[in-house]
Amino acid sequence: MRAQERVEYAKKLLDEIGLGSDRLEFFHIAASEAPLFAKTGEKMTERAREMGPNPLRSVK
């Protein structure tokens, strides 16, 4: 999948600049899987909260 390859490349870039690849994830969820979509969204929201704010935002 081309999109998956792009996400993997972007994750490498995030690691290189110090943001961490955990901030980006790719999910292939069908439109008929609404409960899975909601659960995945909650999981990613929790992950973002655990990581905290962008560490580069405070650098000026």
Wavefront OBJ file of the C-alpha trace (Angstrom):
o trace
v 0.000 0.000 0.000
v 1.346 3.342 -0.965
v -0.220 5.127 2.004
v 1.388 2.693 4.463
v 4.795 3.303 2.888
v 4.340 7.047 3.240
v 3.348 6.707 6.878
v 6.418 4.563 7.601
v 8.627 7.178 5.944
v 6.972 9.972 7.932
v 7.502 7.998 11.153
v 11.226 7.764 10.373
v 11.323 11.519 9.837
v 9.536 12.123 13.148
v 12.151 10.028 14.939
v 14.975 11.918 13.211
v 13.686 15.317 14.331
v 13.014 14.164 17.875
v 9.229 14.018 17.931
v 8.949 10.256 18.083
v 7.219 7.971 15.636
v 4.564 7.031 18.208
v 2.768 10.266 17.364
v 1.717 8.870 13.983
v -0.159 5.669 13.192
v -1.938 4.215 10.177
v -5.208 2.318 10.508
v -7.204 0.691 7.735
v -10.775 0.593 9.058
v -13.819 -0.056 6.892
v -16.768 2.310 7.061
v -18.899 -0.502 8.448
v -16.635 -0.864 11.485
v -17.803 2.168 13.452
v -17.158 0.637 16.913
v -13.576 -0.198 15.918
v -13.105 3.336 14.588
v -14.335 4.828 17.865
v -12.165 2.504 19.967
v -9.114 3.297 17.851
v -9.761 7.030 18.165
v -9.994 6.737 21.943
v -6.770 4.713 22.028
v -4.878 7.300 19.965
v -6.278 10.158 22.061
v -5.033 8.460 25.223
v -1.634 7.872 23.626
v -1.398 11.562 22.708
v -2.270 12.594 26.267
v 0.402 10.276 27.680
v 3.052 11.720 25.341
v 2.178 15.271 26.271
v 2.619 18.372 24.163
v 4.885 18.698 21.173
v 8.440 18.817 22.609
v 9.600 21.121 19.805
v 6.881 23.703 20.383
v 8.663 25.146 23.444
v 11.958 25.526 21.535
v 12.357 29.020 20.079
l 1 2 3 4 5 6 7 8 9 10 11 12 13 14 15 16 17 18 19 20 21 22 23 24 25 26 27 28 29 30 31 32 33 34 35 36 37 38 39 40 41 42 43 44 45 46 47 48 49 50 51 52 53 54 55 56 57 58 59 60
